[in-house]
Amino acid sequence: MRKFDDSLPLKLLRAREAALNHFRPILKEISLTEQQWRIIRALNEYGALESKQLAECCCILSPSLTGIIKRLEQQNFIQRQKSTEDQRRVLLSLTEHAQTVFDEVSPRFEESYRKMTDRFGQEKMQEFKELLDLMANVKP
């Protein structure tokens, strides 16, 4: 068996933690968790989504998503609305407050991405993203 430190899942977790350390101070300032920010980013980019769609694109299990959505609603970041095409469908979307917060802090996140890219280089960052996409699409 390979050495513990050579474990791919462990290396991915360490890389994830190192990357998130660039963003956590910003999230702390705006009192949002990583998962909450991921949801806000997804809704900003894709528009209104059903919770199942949101869970899938944010890589959050549906039972966990339920609590996160509830807290985001309480913080006035997310609103629910019935679909105009099918009244049985409930769509989640950003509130004006959430859009304002997103617009104010997203340049700071982009600055963190820029610093990482400056450190590793555009080519290596692109290669890294491509390798991660490739890994994410591998089926056992």
MDAnalysis code that builds the backbone (N, CA, C; Angstrom):
import MDAnalysis as mda
import numpy as np

u = mda.Universe.empty(420, n_residues=140, atom_resindex=np.repeat(np.arange(140), 3), trajectory=True)
u.add_TopologyAttr("name", ["N", "CA", "C"] * 140)
u.add_TopologyAttr("resid", np.arange(1, 141))
u.add_TopologyAttr("resname", ["MET", "ARG", "LYS", "PHE", "ASP", "ASP", "SER", "LEU", "PRO", "LEU", "LYS", "LEU", "LEU", "ARG", "ALA", "ARG", "GLU", "ALA", "ALA", "LEU", "ASN", "HIS", "PHE", "ARG", "PRO", "ILE", "LEU", "LYS", "GLU", "ILE", "SER", "LEU", "THR", "GLU", "GLN", "GLN", "TRP", "ARG", "ILE", "ILE", "ARG", "ALA", "LEU", "ASN", "GLU", "TYR", "GLY", "ALA", "LEU", "GLU", "SER", "LYS", "GLN", "LEU", "ALA", "GLU", "CYS", "CYS", "CYS", "ILE", "LEU", "SER", "PRO", "SER", "LEU", "THR", "GLY", "ILE", "ILE", "LYS", "ARG", "LEU", "GLU", "GLN", "GLN", "ASN", "PHE", "ILE", "GLN", "ARG", "GLN", "LYS", "SER", "THR", "GLU", "ASP", "GLN", "ARG", "ARG", "VAL", "LEU", "LEU", "SER", "LEU", "THR", "GLU", "HIS", "ALA", "GLN", "THR", "VAL", "PHE", "ASP", "GLU", "VAL", "SER", "PRO", "ARG", "PHE", "GLU", "GLU", "SER", "TYR", "ARG", "LYS", "MET", "THR", "ASP", "ARG", "PHE", "GLY", "GLN", "GLU", "LYS", "MET", "GLN", "GLU", "PHE", "LYS", "GLU", "LEU", "LEU", "ASP", "LEU", "MET", "ALA", "ASN", "VAL", "LYS", "PRO"])
u.atoms.positions = np.array([
    [0.852, -1.190, 0.000],
    [0.000, 0.000, 0.000],
    [0.890, 1.244, 0.000],
    [0.413, 2.251, -0.729],
    [1.205, 3.484, -0.825],
    [1.309, 4.176, 0.533],
    [2.293, 5.043, 0.670],
    [2.484, 5.777, 1.913],
    [1.279, 6.660, 2.186],
    [1.016, 6.895, 3.451],
    [-0.110, 7.727, 3.874],
    [-0.076, 9.088, 3.195],
    [1.094, 9.721, 3.187],
    [1.212, 11.058, 2.603],
    [1.074, 11.069, 1.086],
    [1.117, 9.899, 0.459],
    [0.933, 9.806, -0.988],
    [-0.517, 9.509, -1.371],
    [-1.388, 9.479, -0.407],
    [-2.806, 9.218, -0.671],
    [-3.400, 10.376, -1.456],
    [-3.981, 10.067, -2.607],
    [-4.575, 11.105, -3.451],
    [-5.685, 11.872, -2.733],
    [-6.634, 11.185, -2.056],
    [-7.663, 11.951, -1.340],
    [-7.065, 12.897, -0.288],
    [-6.013, 12.479, 0.393],
    [-5.384, 13.338, 1.393],
    [-4.727, 14.546, 0.726],
    [-4.038, 14.317, -0.388],
    [-3.412, 15.435, -1.105],
    [-4.470, 16.427, -1.604],
    [-5.608, 15.903, -2.085],
    [-6.687, 16.775, -2.529],
    [-7.265, 17.578, -1.363],
    [-7.427, 16.941, -0.211],
    [-7.929, 17.657, 0.969],
    [-6.961, 18.752, 1.408],
    [-5.685, 18.452, 1.393],
    [-4.689, 19.456, 1.777],
    [-4.682, 20.625, 0.803],
    [-4.786, 20.312, -0.482],
    [-4.832, 21.380, -1.497],
    [-6.092, 22.220, -1.329],
    [-7.210, 21.562, -1.027],
    [-8.469, 22.282, -0.807],
    [-8.335, 23.245, 0.362],
    [-7.766, 22.753, 1.455],
    [-7.585, 23.603, 2.636],
    [-6.667, 24.785, 2.330],
    [-5.590, 24.522, 1.609],
    [-4.658, 25.599, 1.260],
    [-5.347, 26.644, 0.388],
    [-6.156, 26.202, -0.562],
    [-6.870, 27.142, -1.429],
    [-7.899, 27.939, -0.633],
    [-8.657, 27.253, 0.215],
    [-9.696, 27.937, 0.984],
    [-9.131, 28.932, 1.987],
    [-7.906, 28.720, 2.417],
    [-7.285, 29.677, 3.343],
    [-7.150, 31.061, 2.725],
    [-7.159, 31.126, 1.401],
    [-7.109, 32.420, 0.718],
    [-8.453, 33.148, 0.788],
    [-9.535, 32.383, 0.965],
    [-10.882, 32.954, 0.898],
    [-11.581, 33.050, 2.255],
    [-11.162, 32.263, 3.216],
    [-11.855, 32.240, 4.510],
    [-11.898, 33.587, 5.218],
    [-10.835, 34.383, 5.189],
    [-10.928, 35.694, 5.855],
    [-12.062, 36.564, 5.295],
    [-12.264, 36.520, 3.997],
    [-13.346, 37.299, 3.383],
    [-14.690, 36.762, 3.841],
    [-14.832, 35.439, 3.820],
    [-16.086, 34.819, 4.249],
    [-16.389, 35.143, 5.716],
    [-15.352, 35.142, 6.534],
    [-15.547, 35.451, 7.955],
    [-16.067, 36.875, 8.127],
    [-15.538, 37.798, 7.354],
    [-15.971, 39.193, 7.439],
    [-17.444, 39.368, 7.090],
    [-17.933, 38.565, 6.156],
    [-19.333, 38.707, 5.742],
    [-20.232, 37.656, 6.405],
    [-19.668, 36.943, 7.371],
    [-20.412, 35.954, 8.179],
    [-21.116, 34.890, 7.340],
    [-20.370, 34.343, 6.376],
    [-20.899, 33.254, 5.570],
    [-19.949, 32.064, 5.622],
    [-20.516, 30.877, 5.530],
    [-19.694, 29.671, 5.459],
    [-19.297, 29.429, 4.009],
    [-18.361, 28.519, 3.810],
    [-17.930, 28.172, 2.462],
    [-19.112, 27.644, 1.645],
    [-19.929, 26.793, 2.274],
    [-21.076, 26.219, 1.573],
    [-22.092, 27.299, 1.221],
    [-22.341, 28.228, 2.126],
    [-23.278, 29.313, 1.849],
    [-22.788, 30.157, 0.673],
    [-21.510, 30.469, 0.650],
    [-20.955, 31.263, -0.437],
    [-21.057, 30.502, -1.760],
    [-20.807, 29.192, -1.722],
    [-20.917, 28.370, -2.924],
    [-22.331, 28.442, -3.497],
    [-23.319, 28.405, -2.630],
    [-24.724, 28.496, -3.053],
    [-25.003, 29.871, -3.658],
    [-24.536, 30.911, -2.999],
    [-24.738, 32.272, -3.513],
    [-24.073, 32.430, -4.876],
    [-22.865, 31.902, -5.013],
    [-22.170, 31.979, -6.312],
    [-22.944, 31.252, -7.393],
    [-23.458, 30.061, -7.071],
    [-24.200, 29.274, -8.059],
    [-25.460, 30.006, -8.489],
    [-26.207, 30.535, -7.527],
    [-27.444, 31.248, -7.865],
    [-27.147, 32.526, -8.634],
    [-26.035, 33.164, -8.330],
    [-25.649, 34.357, -9.084],
    [-25.347, 33.996, -10.540],
    [-24.657, 32.901, -10.735],
    [-24.249, 32.517, -12.085],
    [-25.369, 31.877, -12.899],
    [-26.155, 30.989, -12.266],
    [-27.158, 30.221, -13.002],
    [-28.578, 30.757, -12.872],
    [-28.807, 31.681, -11.964],
    [-30.161, 32.171, -11.741],
    [-30.932, 31.224, -10.847],
    [-32.242, 31.358, -10.831],
    [-33.096, 30.558, -9.947],
    [-32.964, 29.069, -10.263],
    [-32.835, 28.274, -9.200],
    [-32.696, 26.822, -9.335],
    [-33.572, 26.115, -8.322],
    [-33.946, 24.894, -8.637],
    [-34.601, 24.044, -7.652],
    [-33.534, 23.532, -6.703],
    [-33.934, 23.135, -5.505],
    [-32.937, 22.721, -4.519],
    [-32.145, 21.504, -4.981],
    [-32.765, 20.596, -5.711],
    [-32.036, 19.421, -6.211],
    [-30.935, 19.850, -7.182],
    [-31.249, 20.789, -8.056],
    [-30.248, 21.306, -8.994],
    [-29.128, 22.007, -8.244],
    [-29.504, 22.775, -7.243],
    [-28.527, 23.512, -6.442],
    [-27.602, 22.553, -5.697],
    [-28.159, 21.513, -5.111],
    [-27.361, 20.515, -4.387],
    [-26.339, 19.880, -5.320],
    [-26.781, 19.554, -6.521],
    [-25.901, 18.897, -7.480],
    [-24.766, 19.812, -7.926],
    [-25.084, 21.037, -8.303],
    [-24.022, 21.902, -8.814],
    [-23.083, 22.393, -7.708],
    [-23.554, 22.417, -6.459],
    [-22.717, 22.877, -5.341],
    [-22.029, 21.739, -4.591],
    [-22.280, 20.498, -5.013],
    [-21.697, 19.326, -4.343],
    [-22.036, 19.306, -2.855],
    [-23.317, 19.517, -2.562],
    [-23.819, 19.486, -1.192],
    [-24.955, 18.478, -1.143],
    [-24.918, 17.579, -0.172],
    [-25.986, 16.596, -0.034],
    [-27.293, 17.295, 0.301],
    [-28.389, 16.798, -0.273],
    [-29.701, 17.425, -0.077],
    [-30.076, 17.640, 1.389],
    [-29.862, 16.649, 2.282],
    [-30.221, 16.901, 3.686],
    [-29.446, 18.078, 4.298],
    [-28.184, 18.216, 3.939],
    [-27.383, 19.347, 4.435],
    [-27.851, 20.654, 3.820],
    [-28.212, 20.592, 2.552],
    [-28.645, 21.797, 1.846],
    [-29.886, 22.411, 2.489],
    [-30.778, 21.578, 2.978],
    [-32.017, 22.066, 3.595],
    [-31.721, 23.045, 4.722],
    [-30.815, 22.689, 5.616],
    [-30.461, 23.570, 6.729],
    [-29.737, 24.822, 6.279],
    [-28.872, 24.675, 5.295],
    [-28.120, 25.824, 4.787],
    [-29.070, 26.825, 4.147],
    [-30.016, 26.322, 3.367],
    [-30.998, 27.207, 2.726],
    [-31.833, 27.931, 3.769],
    [-32.234, 27.210, 4.800],
    [-33.033, 27.825, 5.862],
    [-32.279, 28.990, 6.500],
    [-30.995, 28.784, 6.785],
    [-30.193, 29.859, 7.395],
    [-30.001, 31.023, 6.421],
    [-29.799, 30.710, 5.144],
    [-29.650, 31.784, 4.165],
    [-30.934, 32.584, 4.002],
    [-32.069, 31.927, 4.120],
    [-33.353, 32.645, 4.085],
    [-33.471, 33.562, 5.299],
    [-33.091, 33.059, 6.463],
    [-33.166, 33.863, 7.686],
    [-32.245, 35.076, 7.615],
    [-31.135, 34.943, 6.896],
    [-30.181, 36.044, 6.736],
    [-30.538, 36.947, 5.548],
    [-31.666, 36.692, 4.905],
    [-32.136, 37.468, 3.770],
    [-31.198, 37.385, 2.562],
    [-30.660, 36.187, 2.306],
    [-29.817, 35.971, 1.136],
    [-30.551, 35.213, 0.031],
    [-31.512, 34.380, 0.432],
    [-32.222, 33.541, -0.538],
    [-33.716, 33.707, -0.355],
    [-34.420, 33.623, -1.473],
    [-35.885, 33.651, -1.434],
    [-36.417, 32.468, -2.233],
    [-37.599, 32.024, -1.870],
    [-38.269, 30.936, -2.582],
    [-39.404, 31.531, -3.405],
    [-39.613, 30.938, -4.557],
    [-40.742, 31.361, -5.387],
    [-41.209, 30.158, -6.196],
    [-42.493, 30.111, -6.448],
    [-43.037, 29.032, -7.270],
    [-42.726, 29.324, -8.732],
    [-42.467, 28.269, -9.474],
    [-42.194, 28.389, -10.890],
    [-43.442, 28.892, -11.609],
    [-43.259, 29.775, -12.558],
    [-44.403, 30.257, -13.340],
    [-44.896, 29.182, -14.306],
    [-44.014, 28.252, -14.678],
    [-44.391, 27.180, -15.597],
    [-45.068, 26.010, -14.894],
    [-44.668, 25.741, -13.652],
    [-45.193, 24.594, -12.916],
    [-45.263, 24.975, -11.441],
    [-46.452, 25.208, -10.938],
    [-46.644, 25.681, -9.556],
    [-46.148, 24.682, -8.503],
    [-45.894, 23.439, -8.906],
    [-45.369, 22.447, -7.952],
    [-43.881, 22.637, -7.701],
    [-43.205, 23.293, -8.631],
    [-41.757, 23.512, -8.512],
    [-41.479, 24.777, -7.708],
    [-40.529, 24.662, -6.777],
    [-40.108, 25.816, -5.986],
    [-38.675, 26.164, -6.399],
    [-38.496, 27.413, -6.770],
    [-37.191, 27.886, -7.201],
    [-36.553, 28.748, -6.121],
    [-35.268, 28.619, -5.988],
    [-34.496, 29.428, -5.049],
    [-33.718, 30.465, -5.843],
    [-33.705, 31.678, -5.342],
    [-32.967, 32.740, -6.023],
    [-32.393, 33.699, -4.982],
    [-31.502, 34.546, -5.434],
    [-30.883, 35.530, -4.547],
    [-31.821, 36.703, -4.294],
    [-31.736, 37.234, -3.101],
    [-32.450, 38.464, -2.782],
    [-31.597, 39.648, -3.260],
    [-32.177, 40.821, -3.227],
    [-31.406, 42.023, -3.572],
    [-30.223, 42.193, -2.622],
    [-30.465, 41.900, -1.337],
    [-29.391, 41.984, -0.336],
    [-28.221, 41.083, -0.726],
    [-28.534, 39.838, -1.110],
    [-27.488, 38.892, -1.493],
    [-26.732, 39.379, -2.724],
    [-27.462, 39.924, -3.671],
    [-26.820, 40.423, -4.891],
    [-25.888, 41.586, -4.575],
    [-26.313, 42.437, -3.663],
    [-25.472, 43.565, -3.256],
    [-24.196, 43.077, -2.585],
    [-24.334, 42.126, -1.660],
    [-23.161, 41.563, -0.971],
    [-22.241, 40.900, -1.991],
    [-22.818, 40.114, -2.889],
    [-22.012, 39.443, -3.916],
    [-21.225, 40.469, -4.736],
    [-21.897, 41.490, -5.200],
    [-21.250, 42.501, -6.034],
    [-20.140, 43.235, -5.280],
    [-20.329, 43.421, -3.979],
    [-19.328, 44.131, -3.174],
    [-18.090, 43.288, -2.885],
    [-18.273, 41.987, -2.622],
    [-17.128, 41.173, -2.200],
    [-16.491, 40.347, -3.312],
    [-17.188, 40.114, -4.410],
    [-16.604, 39.269, -5.457],
    [-15.276, 39.805, -6.007],
    [-15.064, 41.130, -6.095],
    [-13.740, 41.589, -6.535],
    [-12.613, 41.147, -5.590],
    [-12.923, 41.019, -4.312],
    [-11.903, 40.565, -3.355],
    [-11.566, 39.094, -3.586],
    [-12.569, 38.304, -3.924],
    [-12.309, 36.897, -4.244],
    [-11.476, 36.796, -5.522],
    [-11.816, 37.612, -6.509],
    [-11.052, 37.617, -7.762],
    [-9.603, 38.022, -7.512],
    [-9.384, 38.939, -6.588],
    [-8.020, 39.346, -6.240],
    [-7.250, 38.162, -5.647],
    [-7.917, 37.357, -4.823],
    [-7.273, 36.161, -4.260],
    [-6.913, 35.175, -5.363],
    [-7.824, 34.996, -6.322],
    [-7.520, 34.127, -7.465],
    [-6.332, 34.670, -8.252],
    [-6.297, 35.976, -8.432],
    [-5.197, 36.592, -9.176],
    [-3.865, 36.342, -8.486],
    [-3.845, 36.468, -7.151],
    [-2.611, 36.234, -6.393],
    [-2.153, 34.788, -6.520],
    [-3.096, 33.848, -6.473],
    [-2.727, 32.439, -6.654],
    [-2.173, 32.215, -8.056],
    [-2.797, 32.823, -9.045],
    [-2.350, 32.666, -10.424],
    [-0.968, 33.284, -10.600],
    [-0.732, 34.441, -9.984],
    [0.593, 35.067, -10.045],
    [1.642, 34.154, -9.428],
    [1.274, 33.489, -8.364],
    [2.231, 32.619, -7.656],
    [2.585, 31.380, -8.474],
    [1.579, 30.759, -9.101],
    [1.808, 29.500, -9.805],
    [1.942, 29.661, -11.313],
    [1.457, 30.773, -11.825],
    [1.489, 30.985, -13.262],
    [0.180, 30.564, -13.915],
    [-0.191, 31.308, -14.960],
    [-1.439, 31.055, -15.673],
    [-1.482, 29.643, -16.244],
    [-0.378, 29.215, -16.837],
    [-0.338, 27.894, -17.483],
    [-0.536, 26.761, -16.466],
    [0.146, 26.836, -15.340],
    [-0.002, 25.788, -14.327],
    [-1.404, 25.798, -13.713],
    [-1.962, 26.979, -13.505],
    [-3.328, 27.055, -12.962],
    [-4.320, 26.439, -13.938],
    [-4.161, 26.713, -15.224],
    [-5.052, 26.135, -16.228],
    [-4.888, 24.623, -16.282],
    [-3.658, 24.164, -16.240],
    [-3.393, 22.727, -16.248],
    [-3.984, 22.057, -15.009],
    [-3.840, 22.708, -13.876],
    [-4.378, 22.170, -12.621],
    [-5.901, 22.046, -12.709],
    [-6.571, 23.081, -13.210],
    [-8.028, 23.026, -13.351],
    [-8.442, 21.908, -14.307],
    [-7.700, 21.749, -15.386],
    [-8.018, 20.687, -16.342],
    [-7.832, 19.309, -15.721],
    [-6.754, 19.130, -14.947],
    [-6.527, 17.851, -14.270],
    [-7.627, 17.564, -13.243],
    [-8.054, 18.590, -12.521],
    [-9.140, 18.404, -11.551],
    [-10.447, 18.038, -12.255],
    [-10.736, 18.682, -13.380],
    [-11.923, 18.334, -14.159],
    [-11.842, 16.894, -14.647],
    [-10.681, 16.503, -15.116],
    [-10.484, 15.133, -15.569],
    [-10.715, 14.148, -14.436],
    [-10.167, 14.427, -13.271],
    [-10.328, 13.572, -12.098],
    [-11.797, 13.508, -11.686],
    [-12.481, 14.632, -11.725],
    [-13.892, 14.678, -11.303],
    [-14.777, 13.848, -12.209],
    [-14.361, 13.623, -13.435],
    [-15.181, 12.884, -14.381],
    [-14.806, 11.413, -14.523],
    [-13.849, 10.953, -13.717],
    [-13.454, 9.548, -13.741],
    [-14.484, 8.735, -12.968],
    [-14.962, 7.682, -13.601],
    [-15.930, 6.793, -12.939],
    [-15.181, 5.568, -12.413],
    [-15.560, 5.100, -11.214],
    [-14.855, 3.916, -10.656],
    [-15.090, 2.662, -11.479],
])
